[in-house]
Amino acid sequence: MDHGAGVTLPGDAEQTPDASATAGAASARRSSLAVDLTLLAIVGVLLVAAIGAGALSLYRQLYSPTAFVERYLTLLSEGRAADALTLPGVAIESAALRAAGMPEVSSEALLRRDALASLTDIQAVSETTDGGLTRVTMSYRAGDYAGSTTFDVTSDGWIGITPRWRFATSPLAVIDLTVRGSMSFSVNGFTIDKRQISPDLADADPLAAVPLLVFSPGLYSVTVDTPVATAAGTAVVSDSPLVSIPVDLQAQPTAQFVAVVEEQVQNFLTGCATQQVLQPTACPFGYPVQDRIVSPPTWSIVTQPSVTVTPDGADWKIERTEAVAHIDVDIRSLYDGRITRVSEDVPFALHGSIDILADGTASISVTGTDER
């Protein structure tokens, strides 16, 4: 009986090592799976972060309010004025101009490629949102002028999952331009005639200001270069949306115009000298006498005037100038009948006015003055 207590079952001796090995393998598999899941989780987080960062970068570059404004400025820098006008909120209605206190009938003549100056170094400065309004500030260089402009942008709905934007305040402005001495002028090299853009057309007031819509930002240089008038010009920067910018430019007569006027005045005086009377009709000189003349007098111009032309409102005037005529005439005395030969220089002074007619020709009127 006692020998049975020391018997070892074969099955027990073989099973214990196998169970231990199996348990170890399962533990190893669980540990490996945990590592794999952890790595996958990390990769997933990194992937989501990368996608998020990419989406944010894409939003900022293409779909943000700043990207919308940058698109507008880029179009201007490329001279694509027509495309810039199609962006939501750029074009402006008469009612909006009126509400802003600006002329509601404003010309769109400068909203074109030919009237744009260079726009470079475009950079985003800031973007802030308050309620439904986002204010985007951009810096740039307009010609040689470094400046910045803040634009008001608001939501304009969605296209699928991408937002749309529009200018809450139009980025256009108005140059209220007065050019004295010329109906024609140029802005950034683009030539305009007041009579082409005025509601009054050919009856346009030469001294009335002409309201011109312009892009903001933009550099606009106004010059005059015609056969009659010239002006080196003045440059203005439109750097604020929906404001009025007054510009007043006085043109000066060209040397060519002054020479033509002087020639015409001298021809006029030469014509006056052909009249064989003591007081040539409509002429600035004469020789009054109380006695009788024996024969018609003979006139000549000894010294022609030197003409100076200056602005006079919408037209021009000839400043007072002096000249000398000469008369040869025989005079019979009423007292004793004696005949006296007169050969005398007659100094005189004159001034005049010059009107530029609708067809571009000049009407010159010369008047004598008693002051010498």
Residue frames relative to the residue before (quaternion, step in Angstrom):
aa qw qx qy qz dx dy dz
M 1.0000 0.0000 0.0000 0.0000 0.00 0.00 0.00
D 0.6777 0.5162 -0.3123 0.4204 3.51 0.95 -0.81
H 0.6038 0.5823 -0.3732 0.3962 3.56 1.09 -0.58
G 0.5979 0.5807 -0.3796 0.4015 3.59 1.07 -0.45
A 0.6055 0.5798 -0.3729 0.3977 3.58 1.06 -0.52
G 0.7278 0.4342 -0.2665 0.4590 3.60 1.07 -0.51
V 0.4578 0.6977 -0.4474 0.3216 3.62 1.23 0.17
T 0.1887 -0.7748 0.5954 0.0974 3.56 -0.95 0.93
L 0.3708 -0.7442 0.5118 0.2164 3.58 -0.76 1.04
P 0.5052 -0.6825 0.4329 0.3026 3.56 -0.78 0.92
G 0.6416 0.5520 -0.3365 0.4128 3.53 0.94 -0.75
D 0.6476 0.5274 -0.3287 0.4409 3.59 0.98 -0.70
A 0.6685 0.5106 -0.3130 0.4410 3.55 0.96 -0.79
E 0.6943 0.4692 -0.2793 0.4687 3.64 1.03 -0.63
Q 0.6793 0.5463 -0.2989 0.3883 3.67 0.93 -0.71
T 0.6253 0.5935 -0.3475 0.3688 3.62 0.94 -0.69
P 0.6780 0.4636 -0.3200 0.4722 3.69 0.82 -0.76
D 0.6442 0.5281 -0.3292 0.4446 3.65 0.95 -0.77
A 0.6549 0.5124 -0.3216 0.4529 3.61 0.85 -0.78
S 0.6452 0.5226 -0.3195 0.4567 3.55 1.02 -0.79
A 0.6589 0.5114 -0.3045 0.4601 3.55 0.99 -0.84
T 0.6502 0.5231 -0.3155 0.4518 3.55 0.99 -0.86
A 0.6489 0.5191 -0.3116 0.4608 3.56 0.96 -0.87
G 0.6492 0.5200 -0.3153 0.4569 3.61 1.01 -0.80
A 0.6534 0.5121 -0.3170 0.4586 3.57 0.99 -0.83
A 0.6467 0.5167 -0.3217 0.4597 3.58 0.95 -0.79
S 0.6417 0.5222 -0.3195 0.4619 3.53 1.03 -0.81
A 0.6483 0.5167 -0.3147 0.4622 3.55 1.01 -0.84
R 0.6471 0.5104 -0.3266 0.4627 3.56 0.99 -0.82
R 0.6509 0.5098 -0.3277 0.4572 3.57 0.96 -0.78
S 0.6460 0.5216 -0.3145 0.4601 3.57 1.00 -0.77
S 0.6576 0.5079 -0.3024 0.4671 3.57 0.99 -0.86
L 0.6418 0.5224 -0.3189 0.4620 3.56 1.03 -0.83
A 0.6385 0.5308 -0.3250 0.4528 3.56 1.00 -0.83
V 0.6426 0.5160 -0.3150 0.4708 3.55 1.01 -0.86
D 0.6534 0.5194 -0.3105 0.4549 3.55 0.95 -0.93
L 0.6721 0.4947 -0.3016 0.4610 3.55 0.92 -0.93
T 0.6294 0.5304 -0.3333 0.4599 3.56 1.05 -0.75
L 0.6580 0.5045 -0.3047 0.4687 3.55 0.97 -0.88
L 0.6443 0.5132 -0.3212 0.4673 3.56 1.00 -0.82
A 0.6386 0.5279 -0.3266 0.4548 3.55 1.00 -0.81
I 0.6517 0.5113 -0.3094 0.4670 3.55 1.00 -0.89
V 0.6491 0.5069 -0.3128 0.4731 3.56 0.97 -0.91
G 0.6437 0.5317 -0.3200 0.4480 3.58 1.00 -0.83
V 0.6531 0.5056 -0.3116 0.4698 3.54 0.98 -0.90
L 0.6612 0.5044 -0.3059 0.4636 3.57 0.95 -0.90
L 0.6497 0.5218 -0.3133 0.4555 3.55 1.03 -0.82
V 0.6481 0.5037 -0.3117 0.4786 3.55 0.98 -0.86
A 0.6486 0.5138 -0.3163 0.4639 3.57 0.98 -0.86
A 0.6551 0.5062 -0.3145 0.4644 3.58 0.98 -0.85
I 0.6489 0.5045 -0.3193 0.4717 3.55 0.99 -0.86
G 0.6532 0.5184 -0.3124 0.4550 3.55 0.99 -0.86
A 0.6627 0.4955 -0.3042 0.4720 3.54 0.97 -0.91
G 0.6512 0.5130 -0.3161 0.4613 3.57 1.00 -0.80
A 0.6545 0.5096 -0.3126 0.4629 3.54 1.01 -0.86
L 0.6449 0.5145 -0.3156 0.4689 3.57 1.04 -0.82
S 0.6508 0.5056 -0.3139 0.4714 3.56 0.98 -0.85
L 0.6524 0.5114 -0.3087 0.4664 3.56 0.99 -0.86
Y 0.6276 0.5345 -0.3273 0.4619 3.57 1.05 -0.80
R 0.6804 0.4925 -0.2966 0.4544 3.55 0.86 -0.97
Q 0.7125 0.4751 -0.2614 0.4453 3.57 0.95 -0.89
L 0.8285 0.2646 -0.0925 0.4847 3.58 0.98 -0.83
Y 0.8360 0.2743 -0.0875 0.4672 3.57 0.90 -0.84
S 0.5373 0.6324 -0.4095 0.3791 3.61 1.21 0.00
P 0.6630 -0.4736 0.3770 0.4405 3.62 -1.23 0.19
T 0.6334 0.5267 -0.3342 0.4579 3.59 1.02 -0.77
A 0.6443 0.5137 -0.3223 0.4661 3.59 0.99 -0.84
F 0.6212 0.5443 -0.3366 0.4524 3.59 1.06 -0.75
V 0.6855 0.4649 -0.2842 0.4830 3.59 0.89 -0.94
E 0.6359 0.5301 -0.3316 0.4524 3.58 1.00 -0.81
R 0.5995 0.5541 -0.3487 0.4605 3.57 1.10 -0.68
Y 0.6374 0.5280 -0.3141 0.4650 3.60 0.97 -0.88
L 0.6982 0.4642 -0.2815 0.4667 3.60 0.82 -0.97
T 0.6205 0.5411 -0.3438 0.4516 3.58 1.04 -0.70
L 0.6315 0.5254 -0.3318 0.4637 3.57 0.98 -0.80
L 0.6505 0.4970 -0.3193 0.4773 3.60 0.98 -0.80
S 0.6601 0.5136 -0.3166 0.4475 3.59 0.93 -0.84
E 0.6962 0.4410 -0.2588 0.5038 3.59 1.19 -0.57
G 0.5229 -0.6631 0.3987 0.3576 3.59 1.26 0.07
R 0.4952 0.6716 -0.4204 0.3563 3.59 1.24 0.25
A 0.0673 -0.8539 0.5161 0.0029 3.54 0.63 1.22
A 0.6498 0.5283 -0.3266 0.4381 3.60 0.90 -0.88
D 0.6673 0.4874 -0.3032 0.4746 3.60 1.00 -0.80
A 0.6220 0.5414 -0.3435 0.4495 3.59 1.03 -0.75
L 0.6479 0.5352 -0.3147 0.4413 3.59 1.03 -0.75
T 0.6600 0.5196 -0.3161 0.4410 3.59 1.14 -0.50
L 0.4993 0.6392 -0.4481 0.3761 3.63 1.19 -0.20
P 0.5776 -0.6210 0.3941 0.3542 3.62 -0.92 0.83
G 0.8233 0.2546 -0.2029 0.4650 3.54 -0.91 1.00
V 0.5437 0.6212 -0.4139 0.3838 3.62 1.23 -0.11
A 0.6851 0.4483 -0.2805 0.5010 3.60 0.75 -1.02
I 0.1805 -0.8100 0.5557 0.0495 3.55 -1.01 0.85
E 0.3854 -0.7211 0.5361 0.2098 3.54 -1.08 0.83
S 0.6588 -0.5157 0.3776 0.3967 3.56 -1.27 0.43
A 0.6283 0.5545 -0.3405 0.4265 3.57 1.01 -0.79
A 0.6473 0.5123 -0.3182 0.4662 3.59 1.03 -0.77
L 0.6291 0.5172 -0.3304 0.4770 3.58 1.04 -0.74
R 0.6561 0.5101 -0.3079 0.4633 3.55 0.94 -0.89
A 0.6574 0.5147 -0.3086 0.4558 3.57 0.96 -0.87
A 0.6864 0.4631 -0.2705 0.4911 3.59 1.15 -0.64
G 0.5283 -0.6650 0.3906 0.3551 3.58 1.29 0.07
M 0.5656 0.5818 -0.3879 0.4373 3.57 1.19 0.54
P 0.6562 -0.5095 0.3555 0.4283 3.60 -1.18 0.42
E 0.3679 -0.7627 0.4858 0.2166 3.57 -0.66 1.07
V 0.6765 0.3746 -0.2833 0.5672 3.57 1.26 -0.32
S 0.1629 0.7901 -0.5617 0.1837 3.55 0.02 1.33
S 0.4828 -0.7008 0.4529 0.2659 3.54 -0.91 0.97
E 0.3166 -0.7377 0.5699 0.1753 3.55 -1.14 0.74
A 0.2997 0.8096 -0.4704 0.1830 3.60 1.28 0.23
L 0.7297 0.4290 -0.2487 0.4709 3.62 1.06 -0.66
L 0.5527 0.5956 -0.4066 0.4178 3.60 1.23 0.03
R 0.5363 0.5926 -0.4071 0.4421 3.54 0.70 1.13
R 0.7031 -0.4811 0.3330 0.4041 3.53 -1.30 0.44
D 0.6862 0.5298 -0.2986 0.3991 3.60 0.81 -1.01
A 0.7229 0.4277 -0.2488 0.4822 3.60 1.17 -0.42
L 0.5444 0.6244 -0.3998 0.3924 3.61 1.27 0.11
A 0.2692 -0.7188 0.6156 0.1786 3.55 -1.15 0.73
S 0.6936 -0.4857 0.3218 0.4236 3.57 -1.27 0.19
L 0.0568 -0.7593 0.6481 0.0153 3.55 -1.17 0.77
T 0.0835 0.8223 -0.5473 0.1312 3.58 -0.43 1.24
D 0.7924 0.3488 -0.2353 0.4417 3.55 -1.41 -0.09
I 0.1932 0.8034 -0.5352 0.1755 3.58 0.93 0.90
Q 0.0780 0.7986 -0.5879 0.1026 3.59 -0.73 1.11
A 0.4221 -0.6701 0.5462 0.2729 3.56 -1.13 0.72
V 0.2354 -0.7855 0.5618 0.1095 3.58 -0.90 0.97
S 0.7880 -0.1941 0.1666 0.5600 3.58 0.75 -1.01
E 0.1031 -0.7557 0.6423 0.0761 3.51 -1.37 0.38
T 0.0644 0.7951 -0.5981 0.0768 3.58 -0.62 1.12
T 0.2018 -0.7874 0.5760 0.0867 3.54 -1.06 0.81
D 0.0007 -0.7715 0.6355 -0.0299 3.54 -0.99 0.92
G 0.8040 -0.0642 -0.0031 0.5912 3.54 -0.21 1.27
G 0.7898 -0.2769 0.2222 0.5001 3.54 -0.79 -1.03
L 0.6404 0.5200 -0.3177 0.4675 3.58 1.29 0.12
T 0.1221 -0.7745 0.6183 0.0543 3.55 -0.93 0.97
R 0.1942 -0.7754 0.5940 0.0902 3.54 -0.88 1.02
V 0.0936 -0.8032 0.5883 -0.0108 3.53 -0.64 1.23
T 0.1295 -0.7883 0.5995 0.0490 3.57 -0.75 1.07
M 0.0639 -0.7945 0.6037 -0.0158 3.54 -0.86 1.07
S 0.2316 -0.7334 0.6161 0.1699 3.57 -1.16 0.62
Y 0.0170 0.7923 -0.6053 0.0744 3.56 -1.21 0.54
R 0.2879 -0.6980 0.6079 0.2456 3.51 -1.37 -0.09
A 0.1251 -0.7783 0.6144 0.0317 3.55 -0.65 1.21
G 0.7771 -0.0828 -0.0011 0.6239 3.56 -0.16 1.29
D 0.7707 -0.2656 0.2309 0.5312 3.59 -0.66 -1.13
Y 0.5807 0.6029 -0.3568 0.4147 3.58 1.30 -0.01
A 0.2049 -0.7652 0.6006 0.1088 3.58 -0.78 1.07
G 0.1513 0.8133 -0.5450 0.1367 3.57 -0.65 1.05
S 0.2489 -0.7366 0.6010 0.1850 3.52 -1.37 -0.12
T 0.1117 -0.7814 0.6129 0.0365 3.54 -1.19 0.63
T 0.2474 -0.7513 0.5947 0.1438 3.56 -1.09 0.79
F 0.1594 -0.7958 0.5831 0.0365 3.54 -0.84 1.09
D 0.3206 -0.7191 0.5851 0.1944 3.55 -1.14 0.74
V 0.0336 -0.8073 0.5874 -0.0464 3.56 -0.67 1.17
T 0.0459 -0.7934 0.6068 0.0123 3.58 -1.07 0.74
S 0.6466 -0.5354 0.3771 0.3912 3.58 -1.26 0.41
D 0.1144 -0.7827 0.6096 0.0513 3.54 -1.15 0.76
G 0.7277 -0.4199 0.2310 0.4908 3.54 1.06 0.80
W 0.4751 -0.6590 0.5163 0.2710 3.54 -1.35 -0.35
I 0.1801 -0.7030 0.6687 0.1619 3.50 -1.34 0.43
G 0.7863 -0.1050 0.0235 0.6084 3.58 -0.05 1.28
I 0.7786 -0.2720 0.2255 0.5187 3.57 -0.61 -1.15
T 0.6122 0.5471 -0.3511 0.4501 3.59 1.25 0.07
P 0.4249 -0.7208 0.4881 0.2483 3.60 -0.90 0.92
R 0.2505 -0.7192 0.6239 0.1753 3.53 -1.30 0.49
W 0.1747 -0.7815 0.5938 0.0779 3.56 -1.20 0.64
R 0.0754 -0.7655 0.6360 0.0616 3.51 -1.32 0.34
F 0.5368 -0.5902 0.4817 0.3626 3.57 -1.23 0.43
A 0.3653 -0.7229 0.5451 0.2164 3.56 -0.78 1.04
T 0.7445 0.1512 -0.0999 0.6425 3.56 1.24 -0.61
S 0.4961 -0.6762 0.4508 0.3058 3.57 -0.71 1.05
P 0.4026 -0.7218 0.5046 0.2494 3.62 -0.94 0.79
L 0.4811 0.6514 -0.4523 0.3736 3.60 1.23 0.16
A 0.1256 -0.7533 0.6397 0.0868 3.55 -1.30 0.49
V 0.3716 -0.7146 0.5463 0.2299 3.58 -1.31 0.06
I 0.1967 -0.7247 0.6478 0.1283 3.56 -0.96 0.94
D 0.2010 -0.7721 0.5969 0.0846 3.55 -0.63 1.20
L 0.0248 -0.8822 0.4665 -0.0594 3.55 0.20 1.37
T 0.0561 -0.7614 0.6457 0.0126 3.53 -0.91 1.04
V 0.0321 -0.7797 0.6253 -0.0118 3.58 -0.74 1.09
R 0.1582 -0.8000 0.5761 0.0565 3.56 -0.62 1.16
G 0.7866 0.3257 -0.2470 0.4627 3.55 -0.94 0.92
S 0.7968 0.1363 -0.1030 0.5795 3.59 1.23 0.04
M 0.3677 -0.7069 0.5609 0.2247 3.54 -1.07 0.81
S 0.7225 0.3848 -0.2186 0.5312 3.56 1.25 -0.41
F 0.0816 0.7785 -0.6179 0.0746 3.57 -1.04 0.80
S 0.3037 -0.7398 0.5688 0.1922 3.57 -1.30 0.22
V 0.1358 -0.7521 0.6396 0.0831 3.54 -1.16 0.72
N 0.8214 -0.0970 -0.0057 0.5620 3.56 -0.50 1.25
G 0.7290 -0.4389 0.2233 0.4755 3.55 1.08 0.81
F 0.6034 0.5346 -0.3647 0.4659 3.59 1.26 -0.13
T 0.2925 -0.8075 0.4956 0.1299 3.60 -0.51 1.23
I 0.0494 -0.7842 0.6179 -0.0276 3.53 -1.00 0.98
D 0.2008 -0.7304 0.6381 0.1377 3.55 -1.19 0.67
K 0.5387 -0.6520 0.4231 0.3251 3.58 -0.80 1.00
R 0.6655 0.5264 -0.3094 0.4292 3.56 1.02 -0.79
Q 0.6101 0.5489 -0.3525 0.4497 3.60 1.22 -0.25
I 0.7906 0.3301 -0.1504 0.4933 3.58 1.05 -0.73
S 0.5684 0.5918 -0.3905 0.4175 3.59 1.25 -0.19
P 0.5433 -0.6088 0.4602 0.3499 3.62 -1.06 0.67
D 0.6781 0.4877 -0.2840 0.4709 3.59 1.20 -0.55
L 0.3182 -0.7894 0.4729 0.2282 3.59 1.35 -0.03
A 0.8565 -0.0148 0.0147 0.5158 3.62 -0.74 -1.02
D 0.6861 0.4668 -0.2796 0.4829 3.60 1.20 -0.48
A 0.2975 0.7841 -0.5001 0.2158 3.59 1.21 0.30
D 0.4648 -0.6669 0.5126 0.2766 3.55 -1.03 0.88
P 0.4367 -0.7330 0.4513 0.2616 3.63 -0.57 1.10
L 0.7315 0.4179 -0.2315 0.4864 3.59 1.15 -0.60
A 0.5151 0.6465 -0.4246 0.3694 3.60 1.24 -0.07
A 0.5050 -0.6391 0.4878 0.3138 3.55 -1.10 0.73
V 0.2657 -0.7469 0.5926 0.1429 3.55 -1.12 0.76
P 0.2390 -0.7844 0.5521 0.1509 3.65 -0.54 1.09
L 0.0496 -0.8138 0.5777 -0.0380 3.56 -0.71 1.15
L 0.3639 -0.7169 0.5535 0.2173 3.58 -0.78 1.01
V 0.0029 -0.7892 0.6138 -0.0225 3.58 -1.00 0.87
F 0.5294 -0.6042 0.4891 0.3398 3.53 -1.30 0.35
S 0.1381 -0.7292 0.6571 0.1316 3.54 -1.25 0.56
P 0.5318 -0.2770 -0.7971 0.0717 1.48 -1.61 1.92
G 0.1262 0.7905 -0.5947 0.0747 3.52 -1.27 0.43
L 0.3017 -0.7171 0.5993 0.1885 3.53 -1.21 0.62
Y 0.0327 -0.8124 0.5814 -0.0319 3.58 -0.76 1.08
S 0.1158 -0.7999 0.5887 0.0103 3.55 -0.64 1.23
V 0.1689 -0.8034 0.5688 0.0493 3.57 -0.64 1.20
T 0.0503 0.7995 -0.5933 0.0785 3.57 -0.75 1.07
V 0.2199 -0.7260 0.6294 0.1686 3.54 -1.37 0.26
D 0.1316 0.7774 -0.6028 0.1222 3.56 -0.85 0.99
T 0.2606 0.7393 -0.5681 0.2508 3.55 0.07 1.37
P 0.6700 -0.4815 0.3471 0.4458 3.61 -1.19 0.16
V 0.7052 0.4557 -0.2554 0.4793 3.59 1.15 -0.57
A 0.8395 0.1175 0.0072 0.5305 3.57 0.78 -1.05
T 0.0659 -0.7837 0.6167 0.0343 3.51 -1.26 0.52
A 0.0477 0.7620 -0.6457 0.0146 3.54 -1.23 0.54
A 0.4820 -0.6794 0.4717 0.2892 3.54 -0.77 1.06
G 0.5016 -0.7090 0.3713 0.3284 3.53 1.20 -0.45
T 0.2235 -0.7333 0.6248 0.1479 3.46 -1.42 0.15
A 0.2374 -0.7779 0.5684 0.1240 3.56 -1.00 0.81
V 0.0636 -0.7808 0.6210 0.0248 3.56 -1.01 0.84
V 0.2881 -0.7355 0.5886 0.1720 3.55 -1.18 0.65
S 0.2166 -0.7391 0.6263 0.1206 3.52 -0.84 1.03
D 0.1110 0.8375 -0.5215 0.1193 3.60 -0.18 1.25
S 0.7060 0.3692 -0.2674 0.5421 3.58 1.25 0.26
P 0.4599 -0.6932 0.4772 0.2834 3.60 -0.84 0.90
L 0.8845 0.0798 -0.0680 0.4546 3.51 -1.27 0.73
V 0.4797 0.6000 -0.4951 0.4060 3.55 0.72 1.15
S 0.3973 -0.6869 0.5526 0.2549 3.57 -1.28 0.38
I 0.1347 -0.7967 0.5880 0.0371 3.56 -0.84 1.04
P 0.2180 -0.7998 0.5425 0.1361 3.64 -0.32 1.16
V 0.0013 -0.7766 0.6296 -0.0234 3.57 -0.99 0.90
D 0.0428 -0.7938 0.6064 -0.0155 3.58 -0.78 1.05
L 0.0075 -0.8235 0.5640 -0.0609 3.59 -0.53 1.19
Q 0.1770 -0.7793 0.5961 0.0779 3.56 -0.83 1.05
A 0.2554 -0.7647 0.5755 0.1373 3.57 -0.66 1.12
Q 0.2733 -0.7383 0.5959 0.1585 3.54 -1.28 0.51
P 0.5706 -0.6017 0.4180 0.3709 3.59 -1.11 0.56
T 0.4468 -0.6723 0.5153 0.2879 3.55 -1.07 0.68
A 0.6275 -0.5243 0.4116 0.4024 3.57 -1.24 0.40
Q 0.6176 0.5505 -0.3341 0.4516 3.57 1.08 -0.73
F 0.6621 0.5010 -0.3022 0.4683 3.57 0.95 -0.87
V 0.6522 0.5101 -0.3161 0.4632 3.58 0.91 -0.90
A 0.6462 0.5188 -0.3232 0.4570 3.59 0.97 -0.80
V 0.6464 0.5079 -0.3219 0.4698 3.59 0.99 -0.79
V 0.6490 0.5104 -0.3184 0.4658 3.59 0.96 -0.89
E 0.6568 0.5115 -0.3151 0.4557 3.56 0.90 -0.90
E 0.6432 0.5183 -0.3178 0.4654 3.58 0.98 -0.81
Q 0.6668 0.4998 -0.3033 0.4622 3.57 0.96 -0.85
V 0.6366 0.5144 -0.3260 0.4731 3.59 1.02 -0.77
Q 0.6713 0.4899 -0.3047 0.4653 3.56 0.90 -0.85
N 0.6277 0.5158 -0.3344 0.4776 3.59 1.04 -0.71
F 0.6234 0.5421 -0.3305 0.4563 3.56 1.05 -0.80
L 0.6823 0.4776 -0.2903 0.4713 3.59 0.89 -0.93
T 0.6173 0.5330 -0.3420 0.4669 3.58 1.04 -0.72
G 0.6370 0.5147 -0.3154 0.4794 3.56 1.08 -0.75
C 0.6157 0.5448 -0.3420 0.4552 3.56 1.03 -0.77
A 0.6667 0.5315 -0.3000 0.4278 3.56 1.03 -0.84
T 0.5960 0.5650 -0.3763 0.4289 3.61 1.21 -0.20
Q 0.5746 0.5839 -0.3875 0.4227 3.60 1.22 -0.30
Q 0.2411 -0.7957 0.5433 0.1165 3.57 -0.64 1.11
V 0.4546 0.6165 -0.4906 0.4155 3.50 0.60 1.30
L 0.6083 -0.5732 0.3975 0.3788 3.56 -1.22 0.43
Q 0.7742 0.1896 -0.0942 0.5964 3.58 1.13 -0.71
P 0.2361 -0.7954 0.5388 0.1456 3.63 0.06 1.22
T 0.5191 -0.6825 0.4294 0.2834 3.55 -0.86 1.03
A 0.8614 0.0468 -0.0821 0.4990 3.56 -1.02 1.05
C 0.5490 0.5988 -0.3980 0.4263 3.56 1.17 0.57
P 0.5275 -0.6921 0.4045 0.2813 3.59 -1.08 0.65
F 0.7281 0.3546 -0.2514 0.5299 3.63 1.17 0.18
G 0.0900 0.7792 -0.6170 0.0640 3.55 -1.33 0.40
Y 0.2581 -0.7526 0.5860 0.1539 3.57 -1.33 0.13
P 0.1327 -0.8267 0.5430 0.0640 3.60 -0.01 1.26
V 0.0155 0.7769 -0.6292 0.0190 3.61 -1.03 0.82
Q 0.4385 -0.6904 0.5121 0.2625 3.56 -1.22 0.50
D 0.6670 0.4944 -0.2973 0.4716 3.57 1.19 -0.52
R 0.5882 -0.5637 0.4409 0.3766 3.53 -1.35 -0.10
I 0.3571 -0.7002 0.5642 0.2527 3.55 -1.21 0.52
V 0.4739 -0.6871 0.4816 0.2671 3.54 -1.06 0.79
S 0.7878 0.0005 0.0426 0.6145 3.58 1.04 -0.85
P 0.6615 -0.5067 0.3466 0.4307 3.61 -1.16 0.43
P 0.4718 -0.6876 0.4728 0.2848 3.57 -0.95 0.83
T 0.2824 -0.7267 0.5967 0.1898 3.55 -1.30 0.35
W 0.1612 -0.7981 0.5779 0.0550 3.53 -0.81 1.07
S 0.0389 0.7478 -0.6623 -0.0267 3.54 -1.35 0.40
I 0.3936 -0.6882 0.5497 0.2634 3.57 -1.24 0.44
V 0.2702 -0.7908 0.5349 0.1247 3.54 -0.53 1.22
T 0.7963 0.0601 0.0062 0.6019 3.56 0.93 -0.96
Q 0.2790 -0.7625 0.5624 0.1563 3.55 -0.59 1.16
P 0.5298 -0.6450 0.4407 0.3303 3.60 -1.09 0.59
S 0.3444 -0.6691 0.6091 0.2503 3.52 -1.29 0.45
V 0.2528 -0.8267 0.4935 0.0958 3.55 -0.49 1.23
T 0.0855 -0.7522 0.6521 0.0415 3.51 -1.10 0.88
V 0.1499 -0.7943 0.5864 0.0531 3.58 -0.76 1.09
T 0.0201 -0.7994 0.6000 -0.0245 3.57 -0.88 0.99
P 0.6212 -0.5493 0.3946 0.3959 3.60 -1.19 0.44
D 0.0107 -0.7705 0.6373 -0.0081 3.52 -1.16 0.70
G 0.7796 -0.2248 0.1144 0.5732 3.55 0.25 1.26
A 0.8084 -0.1688 0.1641 0.5395 3.54 -0.73 -1.09
D 0.7417 0.3700 -0.1974 0.5235 3.59 1.23 -0.39
W 0.5234 -0.6208 0.4934 0.3117 3.55 -1.23 -0.60
K 0.1441 -0.7728 0.6055 0.1242 3.53 -1.27 0.27
I 0.4008 -0.6685 0.5733 0.2525 3.51 -1.31 0.52
E 0.3732 -0.7390 0.5152 0.2220 3.56 -0.58 1.14
R 0.6531 -0.5149 0.3788 0.4061 3.54 -1.21 0.58
T 0.0697 0.7847 -0.6093 0.0897 3.55 -0.94 0.99
E 0.3659 -0.7499 0.5186 0.1868 3.57 -1.18 0.50
A 0.0202 -0.7680 0.6401 -0.0049 3.53 -1.30 0.57
V 0.2817 -0.7491 0.5734 0.1752 3.56 -1.29 0.13
A 0.1478 -0.7528 0.6371 0.0750 3.55 -0.99 1.01
H 0.2266 -0.7539 0.5963 0.1570 3.57 -1.28 0.25
I 0.1296 -0.7975 0.5872 0.0485 3.55 -0.97 0.94
D 0.0894 -0.7394 0.6646 0.0597 3.54 -1.17 0.77
V 0.2315 0.7696 -0.5594 0.2032 3.58 -0.65 1.14
D 0.3201 -0.7083 0.5946 0.2058 3.58 -1.21 0.64
I 0.1081 -0.8074 0.5800 0.0093 3.56 -0.78 1.10
R 0.2404 -0.7569 0.5941 0.1281 3.57 -0.97 0.97
S 0.4198 -0.7168 0.5058 0.2326 3.55 -0.82 1.05
L 0.4150 -0.6987 0.5283 0.2458 3.56 -0.90 0.89
Y 0.6277 0.5703 -0.3301 0.4145 3.57 1.17 -0.50
D 0.8418 0.0395 0.0042 0.5383 3.56 0.74 -1.01
G 0.5508 -0.6627 0.3778 0.3388 3.60 1.28 0.16
R 0.4638 0.6822 -0.4621 0.3255 3.57 1.19 0.04
I 0.3370 -0.7312 0.5630 0.1866 3.57 -1.15 0.71
T 0.1049 -0.7915 0.6018 0.0189 3.54 -0.85 1.06
R 0.3218 -0.7337 0.5681 0.1884 3.57 -0.91 0.95
V 0.1173 -0.7908 0.5996 0.0368 3.57 -0.68 1.12
S 0.0910 0.7430 -0.6576 0.0849 3.56 -0.88 1.03
E 0.2005 0.8256 -0.4719 0.2354 3.53 0.09 1.33
D 0.4132 -0.6561 0.5691 0.2738 3.55 -1.20 0.68
V 0.1484 -0.7835 0.6009 0.0559 3.54 -1.03 0.88
P 0.2100 -0.7830 0.5723 0.1235 3.65 -0.24 1.19
F 0.0607 0.7872 -0.6130 0.0289 3.57 -1.09 0.62
A 0.2746 -0.7379 0.5930 0.1687 3.57 -1.29 0.35
L 0.0554 -0.8013 0.5955 0.0147 3.52 -1.16 0.57
H 0.0494 -0.7403 0.6646 0.0887 3.53 -1.36 0.22
G 0.0927 -0.8288 0.5505 0.0380 3.58 -1.16 0.12
S 0.3192 -0.7123 0.5872 0.2141 3.51 -1.38 0.04
I 0.1786 -0.7719 0.6046 0.0816 3.54 -1.19 0.65
D 0.0924 -0.7850 0.6119 0.0298 3.56 -0.70 1.09
I 0.2797 -0.7348 0.5946 0.1682 3.56 -0.92 0.95
L 0.2997 -0.7893 0.5163 0.1436 3.56 -0.53 1.22
A 0.7170 -0.4724 0.3096 0.4086 3.55 -1.32 0.34
D 0.7039 0.4530 -0.2754 0.4727 3.60 1.07 -0.65
G 0.6239 -0.5802 0.3252 0.4103 3.58 1.29 0.18
T 0.5627 0.5882 -0.3963 0.4246 3.60 1.24 -0.13
A 0.3928 -0.7185 0.5300 0.2205 3.55 -1.26 0.46
S 0.2021 -0.7424 0.6278 0.1176 3.54 -1.07 0.88
I 0.1169 -0.8225 0.5565 0.0099 3.58 -0.49 1.26
S 0.0634 -0.7798 0.6227 0.0073 3.55 -0.88 1.02
V 0.1356 -0.8025 0.5805 0.0258 3.57 -0.77 1.16
T 0.0506 -0.8020 0.5950 -0.0131 3.53 -0.87 0.99
G 0.4094 -0.7066 0.5217 0.2469 3.58 -1.02 0.83
T 0.1678 -0.7605 0.6154 0.1215 3.55 -1.28 0.36
D 0.4917 -0.6776 0.4649 0.2880 3.54 -1.09 0.70
E 0.5834 0.5834 -0.3723 0.4250 3.60 1.24 -0.32
R 0.0571 0.7914 -0.6055 0.0617 3.57 -0.81 1.02
